[in-house]
Amino acid sequence: MTGTGVCGLSCHACGLFHRGKCSSCGSGTSIEARAKLAAQERLGFRCPVLACAVGREIEYCSRDCPEFPCPLYERGPYPLSAAYLQMHRRRRGTRQKTSLNH
């Protein structure tokens, strides 16, 4: 099992993961990701970032999706802050999108 979620967060650095309160999402193409999404749906919650990555077969958003950062990240309060996303856009030379194109 990988220790990095589709959003790029390291599960190995997460206290919930270490306490057994959360499992790794894994990459968007992994068995772990599909299992995590199914478990979330049983609980009445669905992480939109994980669902998108699984549906589009994107391993890791930041690395593999040409639309990153997309509005799914903007709507959160998580997984990443607005300042981080602005820095990411600036360094990639991209502008903010206002609608989902997936």
N, C-alpha and C positions, 0 to 999 in steps of 0.2 A: 504494500500500500504506500502510495506517495504521501508525503507530508505537506503538500502544497495544494491549496484550493484553486479552482478555475480563476478566481479573482486575484490570485497572486499572493494571498496571505499564507504565511508559513504556519501550519498546524503545530509544528514542533515548538514554536515560540508562544503558543496559546495555552493559557492556564486551564481553560475548559477541556481542551484535548488531553492535557496531562492528568486531569482529574477524572477522566473517563466520562465527562459530561457531554462530549461532542466528538463525532468521528470526522475524519478527513473527507472532504468532498472528492479529492483526487482530481485528475484532469477531466475535461468535459467528454473525453472519449473512453473513460474508464468504467469498469464494473462498479467501483465505489461511488462514482458520481450518479449513476442510475439508481443504485440502492439508496443513496442519501436523498435523492429527489423523491423516490417512492415513499420513504419514511416521512419526509416532510409533508407530502400530500396526505398521508394517513392522519397526520396531526393537524391538518387544516392550514398549513403554511407551505408556501412554495417560494424559495429564493429565486427572484427573477433572473439574477445573473447566472446561477447554476442552471436553471431551466433553459435559458437561451443558449448557453455553451453546449449543453447536452443535445438540444434540438438541432443546433447548427454543426455539431461535431467539431467544436473548437476546443483544443486542449487547454490553453491558457489565454485569457482575454488580452492581456497587455502584449503578449508575445505574438499571438496568432491571428487576432481579429483586426482586419483593416479599419473597422469602425470604432475601435477603442480610442479614447474613452467615449462611451455612448450615453444616451439619456438614462439607461438603467442605473448607471453609477451616479448620475446627478440626482435622481429621485430618492436615494437611500436615506438613512443617515449613515449607512455603512455600505460597502466595506471600506471605502477610502474617502478621505476628506476632500473637500472642494479645493483646498490649496494644493494638495498633491496632484489632483487631476489637472489643475491649471498649469502646474510645473510640467507635467507630462506633455500636455498640448504644446506648450511653449518650446520644449526641447525637440518635439517631433515636427514642429512647424505647422500644426493643424489648428483649425478654428473649431469652436464649439458648434455641434449640430443641435438643432431644435426639435427634431422628430426622429422616431425610430425608423430605420430602413431595413429591418429584418423581419 
